[in-house]
Amino acid sequence: MPVADLVSELSIDPDSSQFRLASGWLERAGRELGIPTEQIARLDVCLNEVLANVLDHGGASARSAPIGLRLARKRDPDGADATLTVTDAGTAFDPLAVLPRSRPQTLAEATPGGLGLVMLRANADSLSYVYAEGRNRLTFGVRWSGLQCSTQDPPSVR
């Protein structure tokens, strides 16, 4: 039977100066929720890529409202997972609808950019996207099991 979510939330201004604040929050909240360091690092790679894309490609509407962050951890008999949801007011964009690009065979075939989705897919074990009420909601998650999975909740969240 799964154990109920443990959750931490943060709202940041839609400005690149807030990225370090978001990463620091993720590290602290992840530790408090009992998420292993390696999994926090994977989530942080995804978070920074997503935040950069929101500001670079979300249009003027992306800069008009705060960006919401929600970190949740669940545990079940087989292990645990952590999900991070990023909610923004940018132009609707479903990264799951974009087909992965084929790898260039030569340097001449390579084009700059376009690696954000590759990094997101490589670091996340799960991805989901919804656009509702004028907001993008992208959730990416990581999963772990075995020795990394604590059998008890961290003391700070009991």
Backbone as ProteinMPNN parsed JSONL, in Angstrom:
{"seq_chain_A": "MPVADLVSELSIDPDSSQFRLASGWLERAGRELGIPTEQIARLDVCLNEVLANVLDHGGASARSAPIGLRLARKRDPDGADATLTVTDAGTAFDPLAVLPRSRPQTLAEATPGGLGLVMLRANADSLSYVYAEGRNRLTFGVRWSGLQCSTQDPPSVR", "coords_chain_A": {"N_chain_A": [[0.84, -1.178, 0.0], [0.646, 2.189, -0.949], [2.387, 4.919, 0.637], [1.204, 7.999, 1.875], [1.578, 11.124, 0.086], [4.404, 13.209, 0.666], [4.989, 16.589, 0.791], [6.368, 19.6, -0.599], [6.281, 23.05, -1.355], [6.9, 25.862, -3.547], [6.928, 29.195, -4.732], [8.117, 31.125, -7.38], [9.472, 34.145, -8.815], [9.091, 34.899, -12.289], [11.887, 34.912, -13.446], [15.27, 34.666, -14.4], [17.091, 35.039, -12.376], [16.042, 33.762, -10.229], [16.53, 31.072, -10.423], [18.654, 29.885, -8.964], [17.67, 30.109, -6.382], [15.483, 28.376, -6.613], [16.804, 25.923, -7.107], [18.246, 25.636, -4.715], [16.121, 25.461, -2.893], [14.999, 23.046, -3.826], [17.041, 21.222, -3.206], [17.165, 21.424, -0.351], [14.465, 20.844, 0.397], [14.191, 18.349, -0.782], [16.028, 16.801, 0.698], [14.779, 16.995, 3.225], [12.46, 15.569, 2.682], [13.429, 13.067, 2.415], [14.592, 12.218, 0.026], [16.96, 10.637, -2.0], [20.292, 11.894, -2.594], [21.338, 11.568, -5.222], [19.021, 11.38, -6.725], [17.839, 13.839, -6.266], [19.687, 15.438, -7.605], [19.226, 14.639, -10.267], [16.593, 15.561, -10.592], [17.115, 18.281, -10.321], [18.631, 18.925, -12.614], [16.641, 18.601, -14.56], [14.781, 20.526, -13.614], [16.18, 23.008, -13.916], [16.495, 23.077, -16.69], [13.82, 23.091, -17.549], [12.878, 25.507, -16.365], [14.502, 27.377, -17.72], [13.567, 26.99, -20.324], [10.902, 27.799, -20.052], [11.193, 30.581, -19.66], [12.644, 31.287, -21.973], [11.056, 30.43, -24.125], [8.367, 30.742, -23.529], [7.019, 33.091, -24.05], [5.556, 36.42, -23.616], [3.539, 36.041, -21.753], [4.555, 34.149, -20.028], [6.171, 35.549, -18.338], [4.428, 36.951, -16.834], [3.276, 35.992, -14.522], [3.808, 34.307, -11.365], [5.94, 31.379, -11.105], [5.084, 28.177, -10.243], [6.223, 25.65, -8.024], [6.206, 22.281, -7.09], [7.102, 19.756, -5.037], [6.912, 16.351, -4.503], [6.863, 13.322, -2.622], [6.469, 9.841, -2.708], [6.012, 6.637, -1.244], [6.124, 3.137, -1.77], [5.611, -0.465, -1.548], [7.621, -1.388, -3.285], [9.548, 0.563, -3.531], [10.329, 4.014, -3.934], [9.21, 7.23, -5.119], [9.832, 10.473, -6.474], [8.309, 13.453, -7.455], [8.36, 16.394, -9.39], [6.582, 19.231, -10.006], [6.14, 21.768, -12.313], [4.586, 24.776, -12.757], [3.386, 27.151, -14.979], [2.59, 30.305, -16.617], [3.055, 30.516, -19.298], [3.041, 30.289, -22.956], [1.104, 27.645, -24.239], [2.65, 24.513, -24.3], [3.417, 21.311, -25.091], [5.776, 19.194, -24.182], [5.866, 16.467, -24.468], [4.66, 15.886, -26.819], [6.487, 16.375, -28.741], [8.533, 14.802, -30.987], [11.406, 12.769, -30.394], [14.551, 13.968, -31.541], [16.556, 12.741, -34.21], [19.831, 11.428, -33.812], [22.664, 13.277, -34.858], [24.799, 12.159, -37.459], [27.191, 13.128, -38.257], [29.45, 15.87, -37.575], [28.8, 18.009, -39.187], [26.093, 17.658, -39.59], [25.043, 18.299, -37.161], [23.17, 20.562, -35.156], [22.99, 23.62, -33.3], [21.54, 23.843, -30.01], [18.296, 22.591, -28.86], [18.68, 20.479, -27.108], [17.463, 20.374, -24.698], [15.029, 18.9, -24.282], [16.053, 16.374, -24.706], [17.797, 16.135, -22.526], [15.922, 16.31, -20.46], [14.326, 14.017, -20.903], [16.305, 12.09, -20.553], [16.989, 12.268, -17.864], [14.68, 12.022, -16.342], [12.415, 9.669, -14.962], [9.747, 9.588, -15.32], [7.26, 11.47, -17.072], [4.785, 13.964, -17.391], [2.178, 16.001, -18.762], [-0.043, 18.769, -18.671], [-2.314, 21.194, -19.849], [-4.153, 23.668, -18.476], [-6.637, 25.998, -17.523], [-5.207, 28.231, -18.443], [-2.568, 27.672, -17.781], [0.529, 25.954, -17.966], [1.362, 22.713, -16.906], [3.837, 20.838, -16.016], [5.075, 17.766, -15.085], [7.711, 15.96, -13.76], [9.472, 13.021, -12.881], [11.379, 10.913, -10.624], [12.535, 7.668, -9.736], [13.331, 5.304, -7.187], [14.765, 2.449, -5.518], [15.415, -0.312, -3.267], [18.36, -0.165, -1.238], [18.462, 2.578, -1.073], [15.973, 3.421, -0.365], [14.238, 4.573, 2.279], [12.663, 3.107, 5.12], [11.128, 4.508, 6.814], [9.454, 7.641, 7.407], [11.203, 10.769, 7.018], [12.351, 12.444, 10.006], [11.593, 15.181, 10.143], [9.196, 15.459, 8.773], [7.154, 13.974, 9.828]], "CA_chain_A": [[0.0, 0.0, 0.0], [1.483, 3.392, -0.997], [2.36, 5.868, 1.736], [0.723, 9.297, 1.404], [2.564, 12.098, -0.378], [5.054, 14.241, 1.467], [5.004, 17.659, -0.206], [6.919, 20.925, -0.346], [5.936, 23.936, -2.459], [7.576, 27.153, -3.647], [6.548, 30.051, -5.852], [9.226, 32.019, -7.713], [9.233, 35.119, -9.868], [9.533, 34.4, -13.592], [13.128, 35.612, -13.738], [16.384, 33.717, -14.302], [17.791, 35.225, -11.101], [15.377, 32.903, -9.251], [16.891, 29.673, -10.648], [19.47, 29.405, -7.845], [16.739, 29.965, -5.265], [14.713, 27.158, -6.86], [17.699, 24.773, -6.914], [18.508, 25.527, -3.276], [14.893, 24.941, -2.282], [14.871, 21.641, -4.2], [18.007, 20.447, -2.427], [16.734, 21.387, 1.055], [13.189, 20.14, 0.512], [14.435, 16.951, -1.125], [16.634, 16.153, 1.87], [13.75, 16.905, 4.272], [11.489, 14.551, 2.295], [14.097, 11.775, 2.358], [14.937, 11.861, -1.348], [18.41, 10.456, -2.116], [21.042, 12.97, -3.251], [21.438, 11.319, -6.665], [17.719, 11.662, -7.342], [17.685, 15.305, -6.221], [20.515, 15.975, -8.689], [18.508, 14.4, -11.527], [15.473, 16.505, -10.634], [17.649, 19.637, -10.492], [18.958, 19.082, -14.034], [15.355, 18.807, -15.239], [14.211, 21.8, -13.178], [16.861, 24.135, -14.544], [16.178, 23.058, -18.117], [12.422, 23.509, -17.707], [12.772, 26.934, -16.065], [15.12, 28.117, -18.827], [12.669, 26.922, -21.472], [9.726, 28.64, -19.769], [11.544, 31.978, -19.907], [13.114, 31.473, -23.349], [10.074, 30.09, -25.153], [6.994, 30.877, -23.046], [6.405, 34.34, -24.466], [5.32, 37.455, -22.606], [2.66, 35.538, -20.691], [5.36, 33.388, -19.067], [6.75, 36.505, -17.388], [3.348, 37.723, -16.229], [2.767, 35.375, -13.282], [4.804, 33.455, -10.703], [6.099, 29.974, -11.475], [4.86, 27.323, -9.083], [6.994, 24.415, -7.925], [5.647, 21.37, -6.087], [7.883, 18.54, -4.903], [6.182, 15.34, -3.734], [7.493, 12.013, -2.502], [5.597, 8.728, -2.323], [6.694, 5.37, -1.009], [5.291, 1.947, -1.878], [6.414, -1.637, -1.168], [8.729, -1.629, -4.215], [10.51, 1.664, -3.538], [9.772, 5.355, -3.74], [9.416, 8.157, -6.224], [9.684, 11.901, -6.213], [7.888, 14.192, -8.631], [8.444, 17.847, -9.321], [5.659, 19.841, -10.946], [6.402, 23.176, -12.619], [3.383, 25.379, -13.306], [3.695, 28.493, -15.476], [1.558, 30.963, -17.429], [3.562, 30.685, -20.662], [2.334, 29.72, -24.092], [0.929, 26.204, -24.108], [3.652, 23.706, -24.987], [3.476, 19.942, -24.586], [7.041, 18.597, -24.599], [5.682, 15.052, -24.77], [4.186, 15.787, -28.197], [7.635, 16.579, -29.618], [9.26, 13.554, -31.214], [12.85, 12.9, -30.192], [15.334, 14.199, -32.76], [17.55, 11.708, -34.482], [21.206, 11.864, -33.529], [23.439, 13.566, -36.068], [25.844, 11.176, -37.746], [28.441, 13.861, -38.443], [29.447, 17.207, -36.987], [28.123, 18.887, -40.139], [24.648, 17.481, -39.412], [24.653, 18.784, -35.831], [22.706, 21.944, -35.053], [22.996, 24.045, -31.893], [20.265, 23.888, -29.301], [17.424, 21.442, -28.971], [19.063, 19.383, -26.223], [16.705, 20.442, -23.457], [14.133, 17.755, -24.168], [16.907, 15.19, -24.592], [18.238, 16.092, -21.127], [14.751, 16.035, -19.634], [13.975, 12.604, -21.071], [17.392, 11.251, -20.048], [17.09, 12.358, -16.405], [13.399, 11.757, -15.682], [11.827, 8.342, -15.138], [8.361, 9.794, -15.729], [6.912, 12.819, -17.529], [3.384, 14.181, -17.745], [1.912, 17.403, -19.084], [-1.428, 19.198, -18.792], [-2.532, 22.634, -19.962], [-5.491, 23.94, -17.968], [-6.869, 27.312, -16.918], [-4.171, 29.167, -18.859], [-1.262, 27.346, -17.187], [1.217, 24.702, -18.253], [1.705, 21.939, -15.714], [4.748, 19.762, -16.399], [5.535, 16.983, -13.939], [8.744, 14.977, -14.065], [9.73, 12.259, -11.667], [12.454, 9.928, -10.513], [12.152, 6.527, -8.897], [14.449, 4.55, -6.63], [14.366, 1.319, -4.68], [16.543, -0.961, -2.606], [18.979, 0.429, -0.057], [18.225, 4.022, -1.021], [14.599, 3.699, 0.071], [14.048, 4.509, 3.721], [11.415, 2.464, 5.529], [10.389, 5.438, 7.665], [9.48, 9.032, 6.983], [12.21, 11.575, 7.706], [11.817, 13.005, 11.245], [11.049, 16.533, 10.003], [7.912, 15.504, 8.099], [6.199, 13.05, 10.451]], "C_chain_A": [[0.891, 1.249, 0.0], [1.308, 4.259, 0.24], [1.985, 7.229, 1.153], [1.879, 10.205, 0.999], [3.125, 12.924, 0.767], [5.335, 15.352, 0.474], [5.693, 18.907, 0.322], [6.608, 21.776, -1.573], [6.692, 25.246, -2.37], [7.016, 27.889, -4.851], [7.71, 31.008, -6.1], [8.787, 33.005, -8.773], [9.738, 34.549, -11.186], [10.767, 35.162, -14.089], [14.293, 34.64, -13.517], [17.183, 33.883, -13.012], [17.205, 34.331, -10.006], [15.775, 31.429, -9.379], [17.701, 29.106, -9.486], [18.614, 29.207, -6.599], [15.965, 28.658, -5.411], [15.569, 25.915, -6.637], [18.015, 24.558, -5.433], [17.314, 24.969, -2.531], [14.75, 23.448, -2.574], [15.82, 20.776, -3.376], [17.557, 20.302, -0.971], [15.456, 20.564, 1.229], [13.358, 18.654, 0.206], [15.045, 16.188, 0.034], [15.59, 15.957, 2.972], [12.722, 15.811, 3.967], [12.121, 13.167, 2.149], [14.43, 11.295, 0.954], [16.459, 11.738, -1.444], [19.07, 11.561, -2.95], [21.108, 12.786, -4.762], [20.136, 11.657, -7.38], [17.421, 13.162, -7.324], [18.481, 15.927, -7.365], [19.843, 15.785, -10.045], [17.336, 15.366, -11.675], [15.96, 17.926, -10.891], [18.047, 19.903, -11.942], [17.683, 19.384, -14.818], [14.764, 20.172, -14.9], [14.859, 22.976, -13.891], [16.585, 24.206, -16.04], [14.756, 23.562, -18.359], [12.272, 25.008, -17.44], [13.364, 27.784, -17.188], [14.188, 28.122, -20.039], [11.412, 27.757, -21.265], [10.047, 30.089, -20.119], [11.945, 32.23, -21.355], [12.02, 31.311, -24.383], [8.619, 30.322, -24.75], [6.285, 32.157, -23.445], [6.19, 35.293, -23.303], [4.461, 36.944, -21.452], [3.436, 34.746, -19.634], [5.94, 34.294, -17.99], [5.685, 37.306, -16.628], [2.845, 37.181, -14.894], [3.858, 34.505, -12.669], [4.811, 32.033, -11.268], [5.955, 29.157, -10.194], [5.676, 26.05, -9.16], [6.398, 23.566, -6.81], [6.44, 20.065, -6.125], [7.1, 17.567, -4.026], [6.975, 14.038, -3.727], [6.448, 11.007, -2.059], [6.459, 7.501, -2.127], [5.674, 4.242, -1.177], [6.159, 0.736, -1.551], [7.643, -1.878, -2.063], [9.782, -0.533, -4.225], [9.83, 2.983, -3.279], [9.969, 6.157, -5.012], [9.23, 9.577, -5.738], [9.276, 12.549, -7.528], [8.005, 15.68, -8.36], [7.541, 18.408, -10.403], [5.995, 21.318, -11.069], [5.161, 23.705, -13.313], [3.705, 26.811, -13.72], [2.58, 28.994, -16.385], [1.996, 31.172, -18.875], [2.644, 30.085, -21.719], [2.252, 28.211, -23.92], [1.98, 25.473, -24.933], [3.742, 22.352, -24.321], [4.775, 19.295, -25.056], [6.916, 17.114, -24.945], [5.201, 14.837, -26.196], [5.318, 15.956, -29.208], [8.385, 15.259, -29.752], [10.746, 13.768, -30.974], [13.563, 13.081, -31.525], [16.308, 13.045, -32.952], [18.945, 12.285, -34.233], [21.922, 12.169, -34.832], [24.547, 12.527, -36.231], [27.206, 11.833, -37.914], [28.32, 15.217, -37.762], [28.715, 18.193, -37.891], [26.6, 18.804, -40.004], [24.144, 18.064, -38.095], [24.224, 20.241, -35.904], [22.703, 22.339, -33.583], [21.589, 24.034, -31.308], [19.491, 22.579, -29.439], [17.765, 20.279, -28.056], [18.269, 19.356, -24.923], [15.787, 19.257, -23.256], [14.912, 16.451, -24.055], [17.35, 15.037, -23.137], [17.082, 15.743, -20.198], [14.391, 14.552, -19.702], [15.042, 11.675, -20.493], [17.442, 11.216, -18.52], [15.809, 12.022, -15.659], [12.934, 10.337, -15.977], [10.37, 8.442, -15.58], [8.167, 11.252, -16.121], [5.418, 12.866, -17.787], [3.169, 15.678, -17.943], [0.408, 17.622, -19.191], [-1.415, 20.712, -18.986], [-3.972, 22.884, -19.545], [-5.527, 25.316, -17.338], [-5.726, 28.289, -17.207], [-2.791, 28.885, -18.297], [-0.762, 25.994, -17.672], [1.505, 24.02, -16.936], [2.525, 20.735, -16.181], [5.247, 19.081, -15.139], [6.565, 15.975, -14.431], [9.12, 14.294, -12.764], [10.902, 11.321, -11.786], [11.992, 8.841, -9.551], [13.416, 5.845, -8.393], [13.911, 3.429, -5.761], [15.594, 0.782, -3.961], [17.04, -0.194, -1.405], [18.739, 1.921, 0.057], [16.875, 4.369, -0.415], [14.457, 3.487, 1.564], [12.721, 3.84, 4.041], [10.574, 3.36, 6.42], [10.438, 6.831, 7.045], [10.601, 9.758, 7.688], [11.591, 12.234, 8.925], [11.132, 14.354, 11.062], [9.671, 16.578, 9.362], [6.89, 14.537, 8.682], [4.994, 13.765, 10.953]], "O_chain_A": [[1.785, 1.371, 0.837], [0.223, 4.327, 0.818], [2.412, 7.568, 0.049], [2.998, 10.078, 1.496], [2.417, 13.286, 1.706], [5.876, 15.083, -0.598], [5.619, 19.232, 1.507], [6.662, 21.286, -2.701], [7.076, 25.692, -1.289], [6.674, 27.278, -5.864], [8.228, 31.625, -5.17], [7.854, 32.747, -9.535], [10.711, 33.795, -11.201], [10.689, 35.951, -15.03], [14.291, 33.88, -12.549], [17.882, 32.958, -12.598], [17.824, 34.167, -8.955], [15.397, 30.618, -8.533], [17.466, 27.974, -9.063], [18.809, 28.25, -5.85], [15.809, 27.917, -4.441], [15.1, 24.948, -6.036], [18.045, 23.422, -4.961], [17.456, 24.119, -1.653], [14.42, 22.67, -1.68], [15.432, 19.708, -2.903], [17.565, 19.201, -0.421], [15.379, 19.697, 2.1], [12.745, 17.806, 0.853], [14.638, 15.064, 0.328], [15.518, 14.889, 3.581], [12.178, 15.196, 4.884], [11.437, 12.204, 1.802], [14.538, 10.091, 0.719], [17.176, 12.641, -1.013], [18.473, 12.088, -3.889], [20.949, 13.753, -5.507], [20.147, 12.159, -8.505], [16.82, 13.69, -8.26], [17.996, 16.847, -8.024], [19.887, 16.683, -10.885], [17.112, 15.923, -12.75], [15.301, 18.692, -11.595], [17.82, 21.003, -12.447], [17.648, 20.303, -15.635], [14.301, 20.891, -15.786], [14.163, 23.846, -14.414], [16.457, 25.299, -16.592], [14.519, 24.363, -19.264], [11.61, 25.706, -18.208], [12.783, 28.802, -17.564], [14.04, 29.148, -20.704], [10.911, 28.362, -22.213], [9.263, 30.752, -20.798], [11.621, 33.28, -21.91], [12.043, 31.98, -25.416], [7.722, 30.114, -25.566], [5.086, 32.303, -23.209], [6.583, 35.022, -22.168], [4.636, 37.365, -20.308], [3.019, 34.68, -18.478], [6.173, 33.859, -16.862], [6.008, 38.224, -15.875], [2.067, 37.847, -14.211], [4.736, 34.019, -13.381], [3.822, 31.56, -11.828], [6.623, 29.42, -9.194], [5.807, 25.444, -10.223], [6.119, 24.065, -5.72], [6.441, 19.36, -7.134], [6.675, 17.923, -2.927], [7.662, 13.701, -4.691], [5.648, 11.271, -1.162], [7.502, 7.346, -2.763], [4.516, 4.372, -0.78], [7.352, 0.902, -1.295], [8.604, -2.512, -1.626], [10.818, -0.689, -4.872], [8.877, 3.068, -2.504], [10.785, 5.811, -5.867], [8.567, 9.839, -4.735], [9.827, 12.236, -8.584], [7.777, 16.152, -7.247], [7.711, 18.099, -11.582], [6.118, 22.029, -10.071], [4.729, 23.161, -14.329], [4.228, 27.593, -12.926], [1.745, 28.224, -16.859], [1.362, 31.936, -19.603], [1.623, 29.467, -21.416], [3.219, 27.574, -23.502], [2.179, 25.77, -26.111], [4.093, 22.243, -23.146], [4.87, 18.886, -26.214], [7.771, 16.566, -25.642], [5.316, 13.734, -26.731], [5.128, 15.708, -30.399], [8.818, 14.672, -28.76], [11.287, 14.822, -31.308], [13.225, 12.431, -32.514], [16.81, 12.458, -31.993], [19.187, 13.477, -34.423], [21.808, 11.418, -35.801], [25.149, 12.082, -35.254], [28.243, 11.193, -37.741], [27.223, 15.656, -37.417], [28.074, 19.121, -37.397], [25.9, 19.78, -40.275], [22.946, 18.296, -37.936], [24.825, 21.048, -36.613], [22.446, 21.505, -32.714], [20.595, 24.192, -32.016], [19.956, 21.611, -30.041], [17.2, 19.196, -28.205], [18.392, 18.417, -24.137], [15.763, 18.666, -22.176], [14.471, 15.523, -23.377], [17.287, 13.942, -22.578], [17.25, 14.967, -19.257], [14.178, 13.911, -18.672], [14.721, 10.594, -19.999], [17.895, 10.227, -17.944], [15.85, 11.763, -14.456], [13.047, 9.86, -17.106], [9.822, 7.497, -16.148], [8.814, 12.15, -15.582], [4.846, 11.924, -18.336], [3.879, 16.506, -17.373], [-0.32, 16.786, -19.725], [-0.617, 21.423, -18.374], [-4.904, 22.381, -20.173], [-4.567, 25.747, -16.7], [-5.326, 29.069, -16.343], [-1.925, 29.759, -18.327], [-1.518, 25.027, -17.775], [1.854, 24.677, -15.956], [1.979, 19.747, -16.673], [5.776, 19.73, -14.236], [6.327, 15.236, -15.386], [9.091, 14.899, -11.692], [11.357, 10.981, -12.878], [11.165, 9.076, -8.67], [14.437, 5.811, -9.08], [12.76, 3.452, -5.326], [16.678, 1.359, -4.044], [16.252, 0.363, -0.641], [18.802, 2.48, 1.153], [16.662, 5.506, 0.006], [14.545, 2.361, 2.054], [11.754, 3.998, 3.296], [9.437, 3.021, 6.749], [11.336, 7.155, 6.269], [10.936, 9.424, 8.824], [10.404, 12.56, 8.896], [10.167, 14.643, 11.77], [9.022, 17.623, 9.393], [5.848, 14.309, 8.067], [4.09, 13.139, 11.505]]}, "name": "protein", "num_of_chains": 1, "seq": "MPVADLVSELSIDPDSSQFRLASGWLERAGRELGIPTEQIARLDVCLNEVLANVLDHGGASARSAPIGLRLARKRDPDGADATLTVTDAGTAFDPLAVLPRSRPQTLAEATPGGLGLVMLRANADSLSYVYAEGRNRLTFGVRWSGLQCSTQDPPSVR"}
